[in-house]
Amino acid sequence: MDFFPAFLDLRGRPCLLVGAGEVAHRKARLLLAAGAELTVVGPRACPHIESLAAAGHIRHLIRRFVPADVAGNWLVVCATGDTAVRSSVQAAAAKARVFCNCVDDVAASSYITPAVVDRGAIVVAVSSGGSAPVLARRIRARIEALLPSGVGQLAALAGRWRRRIAERIPDAAARRRFWERLFDSRIADELQAGRPDEADRRVEELIDCGDGPGEERGMAWLVGAGPGDPGLVTLDGLAALQAADVILHDRLVPPEILALARRDAECVAVGKAPGENVNSQESINSLLTRLVGEGKRVCRLKGGDPLIFGRGGEEVEALAAAGLPFRVVPGVTAAAGCAAYAGIPLTHRDVAQSVVLLTAHGKDSVDRLDWASLARERQTLAVYMGVRRFPELMRQLIAHGRGADTPLAIVENGTTPRQRVVRGSLGQLALLAEAHRIESPAMLIIGEVARFEATRPAARQPGYEPYAGDYAIDRLATNQR
Ligand SMILES: C[S@@+](CC[C@H](N)C(=O)[O-])C[C@H]1O[C@@H](n2cnc3c(N)ncnc32)[C@H](O)[C@@H]1O
């Protein structure tokens, strides 16, 4: 290790900041947030530093740095571009044995500041020892995504109870087991749901049951995995994947998303392929309720959004009827994901004021469709599970008045590296599907909006750090070629 990681308690301790410009102001904000008693020295101040001084938050010495300024401080930060001043600050700090950070100059610094994930009581610091700060920031972004937003509240709750728990569970080993059970319990869910009183009540319950089986009530999360790109899993979806003992997943959920689950979680495929009925809905419902009833934490991972053509409603009913706790974590539905990745706006001020999500799954569902209303102009149709019914869809829509020249796009394997977009008009639908051998999963988008295509990849802004959404940008560019 080139640098020893530590967290400093700066509350009420004098610290010195050399430089009074914009960079210095950013440092001043952090030091003040940590409670430092801050002196800023520099002849010219930016307006922010001036107002901090005017408000009495800092002491501003309007002059150049002199080595004697270092005396009495716990920490020195040098945020000036003037190399002569920087050398003088570095030398004075070294002489006084005070740690000194020179912004963007690792060689001149005796300490460096990490990239930080701040969740209240939980703070994660990432450092590359100054060799790759952008990489450290990207790692921080990933940790940021992994840490549930409620983790700080959980740490705060632990802090509030710490002394009482030590009194009530004096044995150290029993106490450690207690804390492990607490952090594995549903107390975090209560905090995240904004029920701190319920969380406290559960802590009491957990203490009362001692080392016994305790709070083994299970939990189910119905999580929308999105249409395929792992970058479209929500932060809460990711947290549920990380918390679950068992993942019951649909056929459409790709391995890259399953890889986000806890390594020791059991993954069970319960998907139904079109035309097959490997697992009936009833058997999925009973497996889900049985596992949760046994006290397992189960993530029911479904493609797209769990409550849009996903039969999630029936699973919710089964859980509710069994009196079991559950939470629905919405996901990006296939229509939204496929349209976005194909460069199609589902609605557009000029050509489509509404969008209808419909399924053309089986003969029954097609027979029940209201063709006259679906054939209306100025609306977009997003058709799920329709591949086998394309010829009938085409006939009925045209027969009910939608123009044969209405544009359409078929997005197969949308948002994944295998995405294919086939464009044409309503009158060509059956032919297109056959000629291009369209396979499930495919999303059919009918309406004027299907004419749209992204014309060029989104511009990368300076300072923008590429992340999962870039798949979309790159793929859009590829589709264009
Ligand atoms: C059983 S439905 C599930 C829908 C899902 N709950 C949602 O909100 O997207 C499956 C259908 O969604 C569509 N679909 C799901 N993922 C897709 C993808 N990656 N590309 C294209 N269509 C997709 C297809 O029409 C597929 O037949």
Ligand as a Chemical Component Dictionary entry (heavy atoms), coordinates in Angstrom:
data_LIG
# 
_chem_comp.id                   LIG 
_chem_comp.type                 NON-POLYMER 
_chem_comp.pdbx_formal_charge   0 
_chem_comp.three_letter_code    LIG 
# 
loop_
_chem_comp_atom.comp_id 
_chem_comp_atom.atom_id 
_chem_comp_atom.alt_atom_id 
_chem_comp_atom.type_symbol 
_chem_comp_atom.charge 
_chem_comp_atom.model_Cartn_x 
_chem_comp_atom.model_Cartn_y 
_chem_comp_atom.model_Cartn_z 
_chem_comp_atom.pdbx_ordinal 
LIG C1  C1  C 0  -44.393 -12.502 -21.444 1  
LIG S1  S1  S 1  -44.111 -10.950 -22.199 2  
LIG C2  C2  C 0  -43.318 -10.158 -20.892 3  
LIG C3  C3  C 0  -43.312 -8.677  -21.008 4  
LIG C4  C4  C 0  -42.551 -8.027  -19.897 5  
LIG N1  N1  N 0  -43.180 -8.200  -18.625 6  
LIG C5  C5  C 0  -42.318 -6.525  -20.162 7  
LIG O1  O1  O 0  -42.810 -5.676  -19.423 8  
LIG O2  O2  O -1 -41.607 -6.249  -21.148 9  
LIG C6  C6  C 0  -42.848 -11.323 -23.323 10 
LIG C7  C7  C 0  -42.883 -10.463 -24.561 11 
LIG O3  O3  O 0  -42.259 -9.216  -24.295 12 
LIG C8  C8  C 0  -41.574 -8.773  -25.444 13 
LIG N2  N2  N 0  -40.151 -8.710  -25.129 14 
LIG C9  C9  C 0  -39.555 -8.962  -23.964 15 
LIG N3  N3  N 0  -38.228 -8.757  -24.038 16 
LIG C10 C10 C 0  -37.985 -8.371  -25.297 17 
LIG C11 C11 C 0  -36.800 -8.000  -25.998 18 
LIG N4  N4  N 0  -35.605 -7.998  -25.396 19 
LIG N5  N5  N 0  -36.920 -7.654  -27.287 20 
LIG C12 C12 C 0  -38.116 -7.639  -27.892 21 
LIG N6  N6  N 0  -39.267 -7.973  -27.278 22 
LIG C13 C13 C 0  -39.201 -8.323  -25.997 23 
LIG C14 C14 C 0  -41.831 -9.798  -26.539 24 
LIG O4  O4  O 0  -42.953 -9.401  -27.275 25 
LIG C15 C15 C 0  -42.111 -11.036 -25.728 26 
LIG O5  O5  O 0  -42.848 -11.988 -26.463 27 
# 
loop_
_chem_comp_bond.comp_id 
_chem_comp_bond.atom_id_1 
_chem_comp_bond.atom_id_2 
_chem_comp_bond.value_order 
_chem_comp_bond.pdbx_ordinal 
LIG C1  S1  SING 1  
LIG S1  C2  SING 2  
LIG S1  C6  SING 3  
LIG C2  C3  SING 4  
LIG C3  C4  SING 5  
LIG C4  N1  SING 6  
LIG C4  C5  SING 7  
LIG C5  O1  DOUB 8  
LIG C5  O2  SING 9  
LIG C6  C7  SING 10 
LIG C7  O3  SING 11 
LIG C7  C15 SING 12 
LIG O3  C8  SING 13 
LIG C8  N2  SING 14 
LIG C8  C14 SING 15 
LIG N2  C9  SING 16 
LIG N2  C13 SING 17 
LIG C9  N3  DOUB 18 
LIG N3  C10 SING 19 
LIG C10 C11 SING 20 
LIG C10 C13 DOUB 21 
LIG C11 N4  SING 22 
LIG C11 N5  DOUB 23 
LIG N5  C12 SING 24 
LIG C12 N6  DOUB 25 
LIG N6  C13 SING 26 
LIG C14 O4  SING 27 
LIG C14 C15 SING 28 
LIG C15 O5  SING 29 
# 
